[in-house]
Amino acid sequence: MRTETTKKLFTVDEYYKMVDVGILQEGDRTELIEGEIIQMSPMGSLHAAVVTGVNDVLVPLFKGKALLRPQLPLRLNEFNEPQPDVVLLKPRQDCYSSRHPGSADVFLVMEISDSSLKYDRDVKLRIYAAARLPEVWIADLAGNVLLVYRDPSGKGYGTSLTFRRGDSLSCSRFPEIQLAVDELLG
């Protein structure tokens, strides 16, 4: 007799109920990816320093134009609520206090990859494309490059660019704001 196993996928609502009943703690470093609860790696000092530096650079440049949220939930659909390192969002008077932002609120998502490049490119980038996030930047700290993905199709990104130290770039939604890659890589 053959026994088949199935995997139980959790919805975002079920994920939050686990916090309510004490299965998960509010401070746990987890995210919901494709219905699975993923334990995030402990954050190293380099990763933390780059996230802090990126925030320090972006906040004054986008003041009044966009809202910056570091490492907070982004509700993409019923089964995906990642916590990207940096999200540039459409501004709202309530700063998203009434709900977590969703796909339609996003200008740009940025992931800082010191030890998670494969996961960020193979898993998270795919769910970001499926949610049609307009632009994703991955700071590959080991490779010393900034990977930029634009033009989502639902199955992937139509445009893939690589920027190196010494280069500058802009978010496609804000072409007038030039950013130095050096500042984004730490």
URFENWO-V343395 format. One line per field, one symbol per residue. ss: DSSP state (H for helix, E for strand, - for the rest). phi: phi as a letter, one per 20 degrees, with the letter a starting at -180 (. if undefined). psi: psi as a letter, one per 30 degrees, with the letter a starting at -180 (. if undefined). A space follows every 10 residues. Layout:
ss->???
phi->???
psi->???
This chain:
ss->---------- -HHHHHHHHH ---------E EEE--EEEE- ----HHHHHH HHHHHHHHHH HH----EEEE ---EEEE--E EE---EEEE- ---------- -EHHHEEEEE EEE---HHHH HHHHHHHHHH ----EEEEEE ----EEEEEE EE----EEEE EEEE---EE- -HHH----EE HHHHH-
phi->.ededceeed efffgffffg enfddgefec beclndedff fgefffgfff gfffffffgf fdgndbddce lcfceeafdc bfcgfbcddf fcgelmfeaf fcgfeeebdc ddddccggff fedfffffff elffbcddee ffemcdeccc mfdodrdfcc ccddgnecbc fgfcffdece ggfeen
psi->kkkkklkjkk leeeeeeeee ggelkefkil ljjhfkjkjk lkkleeeeee eeeeeeeeee egkfelkkjk hlkjjeafgj ililekkjlk kkeghhfflk laeffkekkk kjjeggeeee eedeeefeee fhkfkkkjjj eefhljkkkl ikfffakfkk lkklkfllll kffiffjkkk eefff.
